Amino acid sequence: MSPDGRAFVELNRNELSFPPPEHVVEAARKGLERLNRYATANEVDELKKALAAYCGAAESSLLVTSGVEILLGQLIQFFARRGQIAIIDPTFFIITRVAESLRTRLTKLRLTRPSLELPMEPLMDIAKDAALVVIDNPNNPTGKLLLDRKATAKLCERSGGAVLVDESYYEFAGSSVIDMVKDHDNLIVARTMSKAFALAGLKVGYMVAGDDVLKGLSSLEVALRPTTPSACAALAALSDTGYVKKNVSKVSQERERVAKKASEMGVEVFPSSTNFLLMRTNQLNAAIKLRERGVLVFDPSRQFSSRYIRVSIGTREENDAFLSALKELLAME
Ligand SMILES: Cc1ncc(COP(=O)(O)O)c(C=O)c1O
């Protein structure tokens, strides 16, 4: 509950504010009727087939998982046994947390100011000696696309190890390197259904990779599988992806509206290819002060300073609530 007793406006976890369509909810309900059962191999295979068709990859190169977070953890642990891990800074906090928790050499490559770019030559140098380079593209928390196809190809060629590209916001960004896995056996691409597909509560992720990585994770294939309701709902969601396109278009329109209004208030707003915006306000402890006004945003003060916030794009009403809380915040002494 927020300080005035109302529910918080939750714009802190980059979820989608719109629920999935009824046929997807219905499929999850059907899955719930078999709660005592694990998802069958057949259900997981069907889902794999549908995901392979959706992303244009070979079924044999795809692994379905219970979300991307768990997959990132497993991949980083797997490659940490081989050598050094390289991540960018800032990046999705789970990547940082897992990489820092391991007793392995960790290199962090800071995005460069003013526009928070990935410094290409230092990246290529670091990649030569790394067992794994991890890049979320677009990046969380900046929302920026960091790598294009040419840079990805060069990175894969220069890398001594593997390159993991986390494309969790792919549908919003509209560009992908997933088709490049077939030509670069050290490229791994991970994606989630938690964002544009509006299935965060079910946690379904997938990875497309070469044989070396698939073999390395094969003993975990069963353990990583999604649950029965998740597999059923994900399959239903992939049967008609029209709603995903609508979600992306609604979110993109709202994102531009919020960005414009916030800029007009004097806030620095970073361009985004995702369903969230990074902003720099004039206030210290900005996220805490917005919380006091009933709006939850992500607090990236460990990555930047406490003047920064990362706000997810919600419904028009939620975004308006955020904008009015932001206005109050900016007016503070
Ligand atoms: C870059 C990135 N990867 C992965 C995830 C989480 O994915 P999942 O819900 O599939 O675990 C997020 C969620 O915020 C994210 O920002």
The ligand as a Gaussian input file, in Angstrom:
#p B3LYP/6-31G(d) Opt

LIG

0 1
 C       17.697000      -7.821000     -19.766000
 C       16.722000      -8.708000     -19.051000
 N       16.841000     -10.043000     -19.146000
 C       15.973000     -10.865000     -18.527000
 C       14.929000     -10.376000     -17.757000
 C       14.002000     -11.310000     -17.044000
 O       13.512000     -12.298000     -17.858000
 P       12.614000     -13.457000     -17.258000
 O       11.357000     -12.863000     -16.725000
 O       12.381000     -14.336000     -18.451000
 O       13.413000     -14.166000     -16.196000
 C       14.779000      -8.999000     -17.618000
 C       13.680000      -8.449000     -16.756000
 O       13.602000      -7.350000     -16.362000
 C       15.689000      -8.149000     -18.284000
 O       15.594000      -6.822000     -18.164000

